[in-house]
Amino acid sequence: MNIQRVVTFLNRDEIDFLDKIGKDALFSTGTKLSRAKLISWMIDFTKELQISGTDIKSEKDLEDKIIQKLTHCSQ
């Protein structure tokens, strides 16, 4: 696997959310999860849902696609 570095800009709320997940994992399992690992896993999960960029113009469009896929998968 060829790993590349990606720079992203997140707001304070987004960083706090990732840090909380990492700390929750650390205290419950003893394993620290980095922000980069969490973002990578979220991308892998979205790929598993076979989400494409077709008809996505906004964050809401992406959210709707993910929710639609998850709803369809759970039925």
KAKA-V21185 format. One record per helix or strand of 2 or more residues. SS is the DSSP state (2 for helix, 1 for strand). FROM is the first residue (numbers start at 1). TO is the last residue. Records with the same first field share a line. If there is no record, write none. Layout:
SS = FROM-TO ; FROM-TO
This chain:
2 = 12-29 ; 35-48 ; 59-74
